[in-house]
């Protein structure tokens, strides 16, 4: 019962649901999730930690980047059922559609560039292989 409750609480937050909907499309680096959602690295990291603790998300390190994906073989036996509830029904929600459109732009930016840039203010848009209006600098990874 506790695992079921943890999974439901994790998806009960709109930001965590948005993250799960992004991960349906494939594994993402923490900075890619951060760029799509427009949130601080610490905020994204906290949400991802909750999703990991609930057994909904797995992570793996590749060099200096941490990649996240939907849990394949979870510690939580209820995870696949909860994730199945999210698959499909929310695909037409405006926020999910907008996140997926932004993700198409974000994945075009090489991780070596994306993960070394400060977060965008909401008015800054990604274009091509880099960001416009952003200063170069280093930021922590989610």
TAMO-V991329 format. One record per helix or strand of 3 or more residues. SS is the DSSP state (@ for helix, = for strand). FROM is the first residue (numbers start at 1). TO is the last residue. Records with the same first field share a line. If there is no record, write none. Layout:
SS->FROM-TO, FROM-TO
This chain:
@->2-11, 14-23, 30-37, 41-53, 79-86, 94-106, 111-114
=->57-62, 65-70
